[in-house]
Amino acid sequence: MPTGNKLEQALAGAKGLSAQLKTFGLDTDNQDAKQMFNQLATNVDNVAQALQGRLDFVKQEEPQYRG
């Protein structure tokens, strides 16, 4: 599997995880848990941004992504 496809899968997974963590934060009344879930979601969002940047670069470099 080409690197671009792996990055796309990882990015989708990170976005899904972030959404789940945000939902957990909304679903709890415990402020400590809410804060923890929101911080984890922020961390995963940062990972997703890094993956997106790498994917953008790979799309420019790998022949199968060139138009």
C-alpha positions as CSV (number, residue, x, y, z in Angstrom):
1,M,0.0,0.0,0.0
2,P,1.5,3.4,-1.0
3,T,2.5,5.8,1.7
4,G,-0.3,8.2,0.7
5,N,-3.0,5.7,1.3
6,K,-1.5,4.8,4.7
7,L,-1.4,8.4,5.7
8,E,-5.1,8.9,4.5
9,Q,-6.1,6.0,6.7
10,A,-4.1,7.3,9.7
11,L,-5.6,10.8,9.2
12,A,-9.2,9.4,9.1
13,G,-8.5,7.4,12.2
14,A,-7.1,10.5,14.0
15,K,-10.2,12.5,13.0
16,G,-12.5,9.8,14.2
17,L,-10.7,9.4,17.5
18,S,-10.8,13.2,18.0
19,A,-14.6,13.2,17.4
20,Q,-15.1,10.4,19.9
21,L,-13.0,12.1,22.6
22,K,-15.0,15.3,22.1
23,T,-18.2,13.4,22.4
24,F,-16.9,11.8,25.7
25,G,-16.2,15.3,27.0
26,L,-19.7,16.4,26.2
27,D,-21.3,13.2,27.7
28,T,-19.7,13.6,31.1
29,D,-20.6,15.9,34.0
30,N,-17.3,15.3,35.7
31,Q,-15.2,18.4,35.1
32,D,-11.9,16.5,35.5
33,A,-12.9,13.9,32.9
34,K,-14.3,16.7,30.6
35,Q,-11.0,18.5,30.8
36,M,-9.0,15.3,30.2
37,F,-11.1,14.4,27.1
38,N,-10.9,17.9,25.7
39,Q,-7.1,17.9,26.1
40,L,-6.7,14.5,24.5
41,A,-8.9,15.7,21.6
42,T,-6.7,18.7,21.2
43,N,-3.6,16.5,21.2
44,V,-5.1,14.2,18.6
45,D,-6.1,17.3,16.5
46,N,-2.5,18.3,16.5
47,V,-1.5,14.8,15.3
48,A,-4.1,15.1,12.6
49,Q,-2.7,18.4,11.4
50,A,0.8,16.9,11.2
51,L,-0.5,13.9,9.2
52,Q,-2.4,16.3,6.9
53,G,0.8,18.3,6.3
54,R,2.7,15.1,5.5
55,L,-0.1,13.8,3.2
56,D,-0.1,17.1,1.3
57,F,3.6,16.8,0.8
58,V,3.4,13.1,-0.3
59,K,0.6,14.0,-2.8
60,Q,3.0,16.4,-4.4
61,E,5.8,13.9,-4.5
62,E,4.3,10.5,-5.3
63,P,3.7,9.8,-9.0
64,Q,0.2,8.3,-8.5
65,Y,-1.0,11.6,-7.0
66,R,0.2,13.7,-9.9
67,G,-2.4,14.9,-12.4
